[in-house]
């Protein structure tokens, strides 16, 4: 039966899951050092944004990792620095009471959501386009603000285990098990489909700035 043949649905599904697993493992290994986070995430986005045959996903990942090693690392460092500052601010807010605390809370939440939305576009932009870091960051902030809901949706997909953790620790453990096997690669694939629509939208009006 064709269903069980080499080109059948079952065989293709098994090969797809295996490639996603290996890609997921490669990504996690590259993120063991915080420095590698930006380059690895940019490379993972590039794998799915550029039309590459599934059989070449792993080869493409390492090629993109090498290409994004400098600029992808810089983009990642910027967002990690922003989140570190926000984390420090939250720490002091939780420890101390002062006048105007509510306004500071509101400001931090707004900046956090905007930074998450911008980051959702920054790594795909870095992986897909050849632009300087400054241009990539400027475009990501612009897209993150204009397409705020889309950016938050992509953030929710990427941070799904974190969201589940605050809802149910028991469910989080199950989700984490899946995430360590396939989660990073599958979420990147899903977000690539979301961000492609955003890129097409901008290209129909005006290509992201300095995309040359």
SENUBA-806390 format. One record per residue (C-alpha): residue in one letter; x, y, z; chain. Coordinates in steps of 0.001 Angstrom, whole numbers, plus 500000, padded with zeros to 6 digits. Layout:
N
VOVEX  rest       X       Y       Z  kette
VOVEX     a       X       Y       Z      A
...
END
This chain:
212
VOVEX  rest       X       Y       Z  kette
VOVEX     x  500000  500000  500000      A
VOVEX     x  501210  503490  499168      A
VOVEX     x  500474  504627  502721      A
VOVEX     x  503353  502419  503940      A
VOVEX     x  505654  502958  500949      A
VOVEX     x  508832  505082  501045      A
VOVEX     x  506966  508036  499558      A
VOVEX     x  503798  507332  501498      A
VOVEX     x  502314  509599  504135      A
VOVEX     x  503588  507562  507090      A
VOVEX     x  507182  507457  505856      A
VOVEX     x  507158  511181  505058      A
VOVEX     x  505707  511978  508483      A
VOVEX     x  508415  509910  510218      A
VOVEX     x  511176  511609  508224      A
VOVEX     x  509697  515029  508972      A
VOVEX     x  509522  514352  512731      A
VOVEX     x  513077  513000  512702      A
VOVEX     x  514420  516095  510938      A
VOVEX     x  512547  518352  513360      A
VOVEX     x  514014  516406  516277      A
VOVEX     x  517596  516678  514992      A
VOVEX     x  517127  520363  514184      A
VOVEX     x  515680  520934  517663      A
VOVEX     x  518685  519198  519225      A
VOVEX     x  521159  521217  517166      A
VOVEX     x  519431  524452  518175      A
VOVEX     x  519501  523595  521894      A
VOVEX     x  523185  522665  521735      A
VOVEX     x  523983  525996  520074      A
VOVEX     x  522046  527835  522800      A
VOVEX     x  523933  526216  525686      A
VOVEX     x  526013  529376  525799      A
VOVEX     x  523938  532543  526066      A
VOVEX     x  526173  534095  523409      A
VOVEX     x  524920  531597  520830      A
VOVEX     x  521244  532353  521397      A
VOVEX     x  520922  535166  518845      A
VOVEX     x  522839  533468  516038      A
VOVEX     x  521081  530114  516589      A
VOVEX     x  517619  531703  516639      A
VOVEX     x  518348  533728  513497      A
VOVEX     x  519622  530580  511769      A
VOVEX     x  516568  528578  512825      A
VOVEX     x  514279  531277  511427      A
VOVEX     x  516259  531412  508176      A
VOVEX     x  515897  527656  507683      A
VOVEX     x  512110  527914  507463      A
VOVEX     x  511830  531349  505843      A
VOVEX     x  514063  530461  502915      A
VOVEX     x  512551  527876  500605      A
VOVEX     x  514725  524898  501443      A
VOVEX     x  513950  521245  500854      A
VOVEX     x  513273  519372  504110      A
VOVEX     x  516141  516986  503454      A
VOVEX     x  518614  519880  503701      A
VOVEX     x  517313  521482  506899      A
VOVEX     x  520267  520480  509090      A
VOVEX     x  522855  521469  506481      A
VOVEX     x  521074  524772  505989      A
VOVEX     x  520908  525433  509743      A
VOVEX     x  524670  525240  510217      A
VOVEX     x  525305  527270  507098      A
VOVEX     x  522955  529987  508357      A
VOVEX     x  524491  529737  511835      A
VOVEX     x  527885  530552  510393      A
VOVEX     x  526444  533453  508375      A
VOVEX     x  524587  534907  511366      A
VOVEX     x  527299  534310  513948      A
VOVEX     x  528312  537966  514215      A
VOVEX     x  525163  539958  513550      A
VOVEX     x  522745  537398  514974      A
VOVEX     x  524746  537329  518206      A
VOVEX     x  524644  541137  518374      A
VOVEX     x  520863  541234  517845      A
VOVEX     x  520387  538601  520525      A
VOVEX     x  522665  540490  522930      A
VOVEX     x  520595  543660  522555      A
VOVEX     x  517332  541931  523458      A
VOVEX     x  518925  539932  526271      A
VOVEX     x  520272  543200  527714      A
VOVEX     x  516813  544818  527503      A
VOVEX     x  515174  541841  529237      A
VOVEX     x  517904  541791  531890      A
VOVEX     x  517227  545449  532716      A
VOVEX     x  513475  544814  532823      A
VOVEX     x  514064  541800  535071      A
VOVEX     x  516147  543909  537453      A
VOVEX     x  513416  546566  537503      A
VOVEX     x  510789  543944  538324      A
VOVEX     x  512970  542609  541117      A
VOVEX     x  513179  546022  542787      A
VOVEX     x  509473  546648  542257      A
VOVEX     x  508628  543421  544063      A
VOVEX     x  510976  544222  546958      A
VOVEX     x  510293  547895  547568      A
VOVEX     x  507239  550170  547754      A
VOVEX     x  507399  553755  546546      A
VOVEX     x  505216  556521  545150      A
VOVEX     x  504267  556102  541497      A
VOVEX     x  504807  552352  541631      A
VOVEX     x  501720  551679  539491      A
VOVEX     x  502983  553893  536671      A
VOVEX     x  506332  552124  536707      A
VOVEX     x  504586  548746  536539      A
VOVEX     x  502550  549895  533543      A
VOVEX     x  505680  551230  531823      A
VOVEX     x  507610  548020  532365      A
VOVEX     x  504764  545855  531053      A
VOVEX     x  504416  548040  527943      A
VOVEX     x  508162  547953  527241      A
VOVEX     x  508254  544181  527855      A
VOVEX     x  505398  543469  525444      A
VOVEX     x  506865  545781  522792      A
VOVEX     x  510297  544175  523158      A
VOVEX     x  508799  540687  522812      A
VOVEX     x  506886  541762  519711      A
VOVEX     x  510016  543388  518240      A
VOVEX     x  512141  540313  519009      A
VOVEX     x  509601  538126  517193      A
VOVEX     x  510435  540078  514025      A
VOVEX     x  514123  540784  514716      A
VOVEX     x  515426  537226  514369      A
VOVEX     x  513443  536434  511183      A
VOVEX     x  514620  539768  509727      A
VOVEX     x  518223  538964  510612      A
VOVEX     x  517966  535471  509179      A
VOVEX     x  516126  536445  505993      A
VOVEX     x  517629  539787  504968      A
VOVEX     x  521171  541112  504524      A
VOVEX     x  521077  544294  506622      A
VOVEX     x  523287  545949  509243      A
VOVEX     x  522371  545230  512877      A
VOVEX     x  521130  548779  513409      A
VOVEX     x  518771  548505  510443      A
VOVEX     x  517501  545109  511565      A
VOVEX     x  516760  546449  515049      A
VOVEX     x  515048  549550  513681      A
VOVEX     x  512904  547511  511321      A
VOVEX     x  512020  545019  514047      A
VOVEX     x  510861  547771  516391      A
VOVEX     x  508804  549312  513580      A
VOVEX     x  507184  546013  512622      A
VOVEX     x  506740  545083  516278      A
VOVEX     x  504776  548272  516885      A
VOVEX     x  502759  548252  513646      A
VOVEX     x  501966  544521  513822      A
VOVEX     x  501833  544339  517602      A
VOVEX     x  499189  541596  517836      A
VOVEX     x  500988  539421  515286      A
VOVEX     x  504240  539926  517176      A
VOVEX     x  502641  538940  520475      A
VOVEX     x  501123  535876  518829      A
VOVEX     x  504565  534749  517671      A
VOVEX     x  505952  535463  521141      A
VOVEX     x  503188  533333  522673      A
VOVEX     x  504071  530463  520331      A
VOVEX     x  507791  530706  521154      A
VOVEX     x  507191  531092  524907      A
VOVEX     x  504349  528596  525160      A
VOVEX     x  506022  526507  527920      A
VOVEX     x  506577  529648  530029      A
VOVEX     x  502913  530592  529694      A
VOVEX     x  501840  527074  530641      A
VOVEX     x  504150  527156  533687      A
VOVEX     x  502183  530051  535193      A
VOVEX     x  498906  528235  534514      A
VOVEX     x  499736  524702  535650      A
VOVEX     x  503057  523211  536770      A
VOVEX     x  501772  519682  536111      A
VOVEX     x  500896  520479  532496      A
VOVEX     x  504164  522395  532136      A
VOVEX     x  506186  519241  532848      A
VOVEX     x  504417  517427  530010      A
VOVEX     x  504784  520355  527639      A
VOVEX     x  508470  520691  528533      A
VOVEX     x  509087  517054  527618      A
VOVEX     x  507643  517682  524146      A
VOVEX     x  509471  521021  523848      A
VOVEX     x  512852  519452  524482      A
VOVEX     x  512171  516975  521680      A
VOVEX     x  510457  519087  519018      A
VOVEX     x  509228  522359  520507      A
VOVEX     x  511837  524852  519332      A
VOVEX     x  511918  523659  515730      A
VOVEX     x  508140  523253  515472      A
VOVEX     x  507441  526681  516982      A
VOVEX     x  509974  528235  514599      A
VOVEX     x  508248  526567  511650      A
VOVEX     x  504850  527832  512796      A
VOVEX     x  506157  531347  513401      A
VOVEX     x  507820  531362  509983      A
VOVEX     x  504380  530917  508409      A
VOVEX     x  503063  533836  510476      A
VOVEX     x  505977  536139  509743      A
VOVEX     x  505937  535357  506014      A
VOVEX     x  502529  537003  505855      A
VOVEX     x  503952  540073  507595      A
VOVEX     x  506897  540277  505198      A
VOVEX     x  504601  539941  502173      A
VOVEX     x  502435  542702  503581      A
VOVEX     x  505379  545070  503891      A
VOVEX     x  506804  544106  500512      A
VOVEX     x  503502  544844  498800      A
VOVEX     x  503711  548411  500091      A
VOVEX     x  507391  548974  500813      A
VOVEX     x  510158  546440  501413      A
VOVEX     x  511660  546641  504930      A
VOVEX     x  514110  549505  505052      A
VOVEX     x  517468  549087  503316      A
VOVEX     x  516647  545557  502219      A
VOVEX     x  519254  545248  499522      A
END
